[in-house]
Structure formats: C-alpha cells, structure tokens
Amino acid sequence: MLKRASSLLCLLSVFVLLTAMGGKGGGFERVPRVDRNFSVTVTDITGNKIEGEKFSWEGRIRFSGYMGMAEVNLPFDKIKEVTIGEKRDRKVRITARLQDGTEAQFDMDADARCYGEAGFGSFMLMMSEIKSVVFKGVK
C-alpha cells in the first residue's frame, strides 16, 4: 500500500513538473484580415526594424486604451507615429504623433498584440515588445 501511494505521488509530481515546463503555445498561424492595408515600419525594443503591411492591433485598424478614466479609440489613419514607453503594472504609455501635428498620450494593455505581414512572412509582437510604429500610409 505504501509503495503504491509513493508511486502515485511520484507520478503526480512528474506530471506537474512536465506541465509547468510548457512554452507559450503554438504561436500564431496567420495575421488577422483587415479592411484596409496599413503600411508600417515597426521597431522593436532591441532596435530591429520590420517593414510591414496589413498591420493591425488585435485584428483591428485602431488602437484602444485609456486616457485617465476615459476609454479612447485612435484610428490608424489619424496616426503618423506611435512611441511605446516601458511596461508598468501590465500597461504601456503610448505617445501618438497625429497627422495634424498634435500629440495624444494614453495607456494600453502591455500584452495586447500587433500583427502584420513582411517580405519574410508574418509577424506578431506584444505592445511591450515594440519601441515605435511609423505609419507610411494605406496601400
């Protein structure tokens, strides 16, 4: 009986350890389809630049976040460039330079994902992994 209980405990321990060793998952298959094809240059926090198109945030062609207590939506066609600050409390501070020359700052979820297509294939980055996005226009 004691041998059977210790075997069961050992098996359970191995299961828990192997389950905890899992990675992020299978990744993503393809970029979400979007209504408009925004061409961008994305710079990640390591300085790597990706020239891409069909850019989206969570499959949408706008950013959404919070400015104080207000929820804000900022369509991509109004944006010239966004700069993303450091991650703090699961949020990142976004500074958006708009087409009309003004700036807007708001907070977004750091784990939200941006998608796009490049010459080498598709890409996905979380907001906390991005340093800046320059919008080059609609194709």
C-alpha positions as CSV (number, residue, x, y, z in Angstrom):
1,M,0.0,0.0,0.0
2,L,2.8,2.4,0.9
3,K,4.6,1.5,-2.3
4,R,1.5,2.2,-4.4
5,A,1.0,5.6,-2.7
6,S,4.6,6.7,-3.2
7,S,4.4,5.6,-6.9
8,L,1.2,7.7,-7.3
9,L,2.8,10.7,-5.6
10,C,5.9,10.4,-7.8
11,L,3.8,10.1,-11.0
12,L,1.8,13.2,-10.0
13,S,5.0,15.2,-9.3
14,V,6.4,14.3,-12.7
15,F,3.1,15.3,-14.4
16,V,3.1,18.7,-12.6
17,L,6.7,19.4,-13.4
18,L,6.4,18.5,-17.1
19,T,3.2,20.5,-17.4
20,A,4.9,23.6,-15.9
21,M,7.7,23.3,-18.5
22,G,5.4,24.1,-21.4
23,G,6.2,27.1,-23.6
24,K,4.0,29.9,-24.8
25,G,2.0,27.6,-27.0
26,G,1.8,27.1,-30.7
27,G,2.2,30.8,-31.6
28,F,0.0,32.2,-34.3
29,E,-0.9,30.8,-37.7
30,R,-1.6,33.9,-39.8
31,V,-2.3,37.6,-39.4
32,P,-5.9,38.7,-38.9
33,R,-7.7,40.0,-42.0
34,V,-8.1,43.8,-42.1
35,D,-10.4,46.1,-44.1
36,R,-7.5,48.5,-45.0
37,N,-3.9,47.7,-45.7
38,F,-1.7,50.0,-43.5
39,S,2.0,50.0,-44.4
40,V,4.3,50.5,-41.4
41,T,7.8,50.4,-40.0
42,V,7.9,48.7,-36.6
43,T,10.9,49.0,-34.4
44,D,11.1,46.5,-31.5
45,I,12.8,47.1,-28.2
46,T,16.1,45.5,-29.4
47,G,16.2,48.0,-32.3
48,N,15.2,45.5,-35.0
49,K,13.1,47.1,-37.8
50,I,10.4,45.4,-39.7
51,E,8.9,46.9,-42.9
52,G,5.4,45.5,-42.9
53,E,1.8,45.9,-44.2
54,K,-1.6,44.7,-43.2
55,F,-0.8,46.0,-39.8
56,S,-3.4,45.6,-37.0
57,W,-3.7,45.8,-33.3
58,E,-5.6,42.7,-32.0
59,G,-7.0,42.4,-35.6
60,R,-8.3,46.0,-35.6
61,I,-7.1,49.0,-37.5
62,R,-7.2,51.3,-34.5
63,F,-5.5,51.5,-31.0
64,S,-7.7,51.4,-28.0
65,G,-6.7,52.4,-24.5
66,Y,-7.3,54.7,-21.5
67,M,-6.7,58.4,-21.0
68,G,-7.3,58.8,-17.3
69,M,-10.8,57.3,-16.8
70,A,-11.9,57.7,-20.4
71,E,-11.7,54.9,-22.9
72,V,-10.2,56.1,-26.1
73,N,-10.1,54.7,-29.7
74,L,-7.5,56.1,-32.1
75,P,-7.9,55.0,-35.8
76,F,-4.7,54.3,-37.7
77,D,-5.5,56.8,-40.4
78,K,-5.1,59.6,-37.9
79,I,-1.7,58.4,-36.7
80,K,1.7,59.4,-38.1
81,E,3.8,57.6,-35.5
82,V,3.5,56.0,-32.1
83,T,6.2,55.6,-29.4
84,I,5.7,53.0,-26.7
85,G,7.0,53.5,-23.2
86,E,8.2,50.9,-20.7
87,K,5.9,48.3,-19.2
88,R,4.5,49.3,-15.8
89,D,1.7,47.4,-14.0
90,R,0.7,45.5,-17.1
91,K,0.3,48.8,-19.1
92,V,2.4,50.8,-21.5
93,R,2.2,54.5,-22.1
94,I,1.6,55.4,-25.8
95,T,2.6,58.7,-27.3
96,A,0.9,59.2,-30.6
97,R,2.0,61.8,-33.1
98,L,-1.0,62.6,-35.2
99,Q,-1.3,63.5,-38.9
100,D,-2.5,67.0,-37.9
101,G,0.7,67.6,-35.9
102,T,-0.8,67.2,-32.4
103,E,0.1,64.5,-29.9
104,A,-2.0,62.3,-27.7
105,Q,-0.9,60.1,-24.8
106,F,-2.9,57.2,-23.4
107,D,-2.3,53.8,-21.7
108,M,-2.7,50.4,-23.2
109,D,-2.6,46.8,-22.2
110,A,1.1,45.7,-22.5
111,D,0.2,42.2,-23.6
112,A,-2.0,43.3,-26.5
113,R,-0.7,42.0,-29.8
114,C,0.1,43.7,-33.1
115,Y,0.2,41.7,-36.3
116,G,1.5,42.3,-39.8
117,E,3.0,40.8,-42.9
118,A,6.6,41.4,-44.1
119,G,8.6,40.1,-47.1
120,F,9.8,37.2,-45.0
121,G,6.4,36.2,-43.7
122,S,4.0,37.3,-41.0
123,F,4.9,38.8,-37.6
124,M,3.4,39.3,-34.2
125,L,4.6,41.5,-31.3
126,M,3.1,42.4,-28.0
127,M,2.9,46.1,-27.2
128,S,5.6,45.8,-24.5
129,E,8.0,44.5,-27.2
130,I,7.5,47.5,-29.5
131,K,9.5,50.7,-29.3
132,S,7.8,52.6,-32.2
133,V,5.5,52.2,-35.2
134,V,5.7,54.6,-38.1
135,F,2.6,54.6,-40.3
136,K,3.6,55.1,-44.0
137,G,0.1,55.1,-45.5
138,V,-2.6,52.9,-46.9
139,K,-1.9,50.6,-49.9
